[in-house]
Amino acid sequence: MLGGTSISFTLSTIPSLSYNFPLFLFGTYIQESSEAILSLKTFTVLIAASIFFDFYSLFTTGLSFWAKLLLIALIFLKVPTFFAFGASLRQRGGEFGLGLGGANLSGPTIWSMPGGFTSSSNDRYQTVDDDATFARASRPPAPPPAAPPASNQAPPPGAYQTV
């Protein structure tokens, strides 16, 4: 990563290749942050897209021999960087997708209603791999409430009735 940053710093004097230096600085910052999955995904996609811009600049702009040599070296550094950051993204739990939660649209869990109301009426988190015939330990029925002693007394006049 540091080699790509230094080569892109050298190439940043050429206006058509100046996008590489901020991109590699962003990648240097992102590789240290373990909870930035979206930023890691963004960097991985940008590094792959920038390879196409590098090839375009290589063939369309009049670069010197040394600038072309450095650009080819940078392209060869971007390919393993892309695969390394893609592997790191998978390790951290991210996936490439269309913004719909990744390629697995069904998801790894059975979703439930808010508040924990599930269709199988169990109180635990249920994954797809769980047995669908989860038997809940039944509780004995609650005893009926004790009936108050019957009294035939009339309530006092003008007072509220008690229940």
N, C-alpha and C positions, 0 to 999 in steps of 0.2 A: 504494500500500500504506500509506503514511504517512497519507494522508487518511482511509482507512477505519479506521485505528487511532485517529486522533484523534476521529472521529465516534463510534466505538464506546466510546471512553473517556468521552465526554460522555453517551452513553446508558447507561453502566454504573451510573448512579445509580438507574435504574429496575430493580427486581429481576427482572422478567420478561425483560429484554433484557441482563442482565449476562454472558451467555455469549459475546457478540460480542467483548468486549475481550480475553479470553484467547485466543480463536481468532485474532484479528488479530495479537496478539503472537507467537503460534506461527508464523504465516505470515511475519512480519517476520524471525524467526530462521531459518526454513527457506529463504527465498529466497537467503540468503547461503551456505548449505552446498551444495556441488556434488555431494557423494557420498551425500546423504540422499534416495534415490529413494522409499523406503517412506514416509518422513515427508512428502514432497511429495505422494505419492498420498493419504495420509491427510488432509492439509490440503485438497486439492482436493475430495475427497468431502465433507468436513465443511462446507466453504464452500457447496457446492451444497445440502446438507441444511439448513443454517441459513437459507437463503432461505425455505424452507417454514415454519420456525418464526417468521421475521420476519413473513410474511404472516398467520400465525395470530395473532401478538401485535398486529398492526396492526388486525385486525378484531374481536378479542375483548376486549382490555383497553381501559380508558378512558384513553387517552393524551391529553395536551394537543396543541394544534395544532402547537407547535414540536417536540415529541417525535415526532409523526407525520411532520412534514416531514424531520426528521433521519433517521428510520427509512427513509423512502422514498429519501432520498439514499444511505443505506447500502446499500439493496437494489440501487440502480442502480450502485453501485460494486462490489458483489459479483459481478454478472454478468460484466463484463470481467475481473475478477480470476480468476474460475473459468476462463475461456477462456485467459487468459494463463498460468496455472499448468498447465493441461492441455497447452498447447503446449510449455511448459518441460519438462514430464514426458516428452513424446514426444522432445524433443531429447536428454534425458539417458538415453533408452533404456527408459523405463518404459511400461507399458500399463495400462489399466483391464481388470480381469478378475474372475473369481470366486475368486481365490486359487489358481488352477491354472496359473499361469505366463502369464496373459494370455489374449487371445482366440485366439491361434494355438496350439492344443494340440499340433499335430504338431511345432512347433519348427523353427527354421531349419537344423538340422544333423542328420546321421545319427548317432545315438548309438552308442557302442561300449562294449564291456565294460571294466571297470576294469583297469588295467594296460596299456592300449593294444592289447588284442586286438580286432581288427576282423574282420568277416566277409570283407572283401576282402583281408585280410592285407597292407595297406599301412601304412607307418609314419608317415603324416602325417595331420593333421586334415582330414577330408573334409566339405565342405559339400554341400548338396543340389544346388547348381548345378555341382559338379564333374562331369567326364565319368565315367560309371560304368565305362568300359572303361580305367581307368587302368593303363597297362602299367608295371610295375616293372622297372627296369634289372636284368637278371639278372647274377649274379656267376658267374664260372667256378667249377666244382666244386673243392673243396679236394683237393690231391694226397693220395694215401694215405700213411699214416705209414711211415717207413722201417722195414723189418724188421730186428730186431737180428741180429747175426751168430750163426749157429747154432754152438753149442758142445756137445760131448758130455761135458762134465765133470759129474760127480756132485756134488751139494751136500755141503758138509762135514757130518760127523755132529754132531747136536745143535744145529745152527745153524738160524736161520730161513731159509726159502726166499725168494729174491728173485724178483720178478715182472718 
